[in-house]
Amino acid sequence: MTNYVFLGIAILAETIATSTLKSTQGLTRLWPTLIVAVGYAVAFYLLSVIVQTLPVGIVYAIWSGAGIVLVTIAGCLWLKQRLDGPALLGIGLILTGVVVINLMSKAVSL
């Protein structure tokens, strides 16, 4: 269970960092750049802990898939970015893949 709490925190940290990248203006603004650096540092540290007990491929699939969905939502809500039908379909397929991995793969429970 702790691994999934760490994974959730890693996903949130990466989502915050990635969603803040635009605000750094090419890493020239101090506070947004610090948020990005801390977010990625937390995310990668937690991932390094998690992969000690869970398969790296499964961890990465969940992390990247959930991250894509959350960054997309953040982009829509805060950056006012809009998606077309094919983009929404693709993101839906990614989310479906993450759900299938979590609900059906025996590798997740190793």
C-alpha positions in Angstrom: 0.0 0.0 0.0 2.8 2.4 0.8 4.2 2.0 -2.7 0.9 3.2 -4.2 0.8 6.2 -1.8 4.4 7.1 -2.9 3.4 6.5 -6.5 0.4 8.9 -6.1 2.6 11.6 -4.6 5.2 11.1 -7.4 2.4 11.5 -10.0 1.1 14.7 -8.3 4.7 16.1 -8.0 5.4 15.4 -11.6 2.0 16.9 -12.7 2.7 20.1 -10.7 6.2 20.4 -12.1 5.2 19.8 -15.7 2.2 22.1 -15.5 4.4 24.8 -14.1 7.1 24.6 -16.9 5.4 27.2 -19.1 5.5 29.7 -16.2 9.3 29.4 -15.9 9.7 31.2 -19.3 12.6 29.0 -20.2 13.8 28.6 -16.6 14.3 32.3 -16.3 11.8 33.0 -13.5 13.0 31.9 -10.0 9.9 30.7 -8.2 8.3 28.7 -11.0 11.7 27.2 -11.8 12.1 26.1 -8.1 8.6 24.5 -8.2 9.6 22.6 -11.3 12.9 21.5 -9.8 11.5 20.4 -6.5 8.5 18.7 -8.2 10.7 16.6 -10.5 13.2 15.8 -7.6 10.4 14.5 -5.4 8.8 12.5 -8.3 12.1 10.8 -9.3 13.2 10.2 -5.8 9.9 8.4 -5.0 10.0 6.5 -8.2 13.5 5.3 -7.3 12.1 4.0 -4.0 9.0 2.4 -5.6 10.9 0.4 -8.3 12.8 -1.4 -5.5 9.7 -3.5 -4.9 7.4 -3.1 -7.9 8.3 -3.8 -11.6 9.7 -0.7 -13.3 7.7 -1.2 -16.4 4.4 -1.3 -14.5 5.4 1.7 -12.3 6.4 3.7 -15.3 3.2 2.8 -17.2 1.0 4.0 -14.3 3.1 7.0 -13.6 3.3 8.2 -17.2 -0.3 7.4 -18.1 -1.8 9.1 -15.0 0.6 12.0 -15.5 -0.5 12.5 -19.1 -4.1 12.6 -18.1 -3.5 14.9 -15.1 -1.3 17.3 -17.0 -3.9 17.4 -19.8 -6.6 18.3 -17.3 -4.3 21.0 -15.7 -3.6 22.4 -19.2 -7.3 22.6 -19.9 -8.2 24.2 -16.5 -5.4 26.5 -15.8 -3.7 27.2 -19.2 -7.0 27.3 -21.1 -5.7 24.7 -23.7 -8.4 22.9 -25.7 -8.3 19.4 -27.1 -10.0 18.1 -30.2 -11.8 14.7 -30.5 -8.7 12.6 -31.5 -6.7 14.0 -28.6 -9.4 13.2 -26.2 -9.8 9.7 -27.6 -6.0 9.1 -27.3 -6.0 10.3 -23.7 -9.0 8.1 -23.0 -7.1 5.1 -24.4 -4.1 5.9 -22.2 -6.4 6.1 -19.1 -8.0 2.8 -20.1 -4.6 1.2 -20.3 -3.7 2.4 -16.8 -7.0 1.0 -15.5 -6.5 -2.3 -17.2 -2.9 -2.7 -15.8 -4.2 -1.9 -12.3 -7.3 -4.1 -12.3 -6.1 -7.1 -14.4 -2.3 -7.4 -14.4 -0.8 -9.9 -12.0 2.5 -8.0 -12.3 1.1 -5.1 -10.3 0.8 -7.3 -7.2 4.3 -8.8 -7.3 
